[in-house]
């Protein structure tokens, strides 16, 4: 066996142990997992909503500006 093969098997074994330990912790502390996932979900929903509101306000503002002053010659 070469040293590279031994190191590969050692890394693979450590990764498997890491995943097994993580899975056990997830099963053990379900409340923490639920709070974490709900926090991530709420954050994504809020960021999406804020982006949509920002885009619609920007679009409406441009509509108001062009209706009061006329259409612009150059758009950036």
C-alpha positions in Angstrom: 0.0 0.0 0.0 1.2 3.4 -0.8 1.2 6.3 1.5 -1.4 8.2 -0.7 -3.7 5.2 -0.5 -3.4 5.1 3.3 -4.1 8.8 3.6 -7.1 8.6 1.3 -8.6 5.8 3.4 -7.9 7.8 6.6 -9.6 10.9 5.2 -12.6 8.9 4.0 -13.0 7.3 7.5 -12.8 10.7 9.2 -15.4 12.2 6.9 -17.8 9.3 7.5 -17.3 9.7 11.3 -18.0 13.4 11.0 -21.2 12.8 9.1 -22.3 10.1 11.5 -21.7 12.4 14.5 -23.5 15.2 12.8 -26.5 13.0 12.0 -26.6 11.9 15.7 -26.5 15.5 16.9 -29.3 16.4 14.5 -31.5 13.6 15.8 -30.6 14.4 19.4 -31.3 18.2 19.3 -34.4 18.5 17.1 -35.4 21.8 18.6 -32.0 23.4 17.7 -32.4 22.1 14.1 -35.9 23.5 13.8 -34.9 26.9 15.1 -31.9 27.0 12.8 -33.9 26.0 9.7 -36.8 28.3 10.5 -34.3 31.2 11.0 -32.7 30.5 7.6 -36.1 30.2 6.0 -37.4 33.4 7.5 -34.3 35.3 6.5 -34.6 34.2 2.9 -38.3 35.1 2.8 -37.6 38.6 4.2 -34.7 39.3 1.9 -36.8 38.3 -1.1 -39.8 40.4 0.1 -37.5 43.4 0.7 -36.0 43.1 -2.8 -39.4 42.9 -4.4 -40.6 45.9 -2.5 -37.5 47.8 -3.4 -37.9 47.0 -7.1 -41.6 48.0 -7.2 -40.9 51.3 -5.4 -38.1 52.1 -7.8 -40.3 51.3 -10.8 -43.2 53.4 -9.4 -40.9 56.3 -8.6 -39.6 56.3 -12.2 -43.2 56.2 -13.4 -44.0 59.3 -11.3 -40.9 61.1 -12.4 -41.5 60.5 -16.1 -45.2 61.4 -15.9 -44.5 64.7 -14.3 -41.5 65.8 -16.3 -42.0 63.9 -19.5 -40.0 61.0 -20.8 -36.2 61.2 -20.6 -33.9 61.2 -23.6 -31.2 59.1 -22.1 -31.6 56.1 -19.7 -28.7 54.9 -17.7 
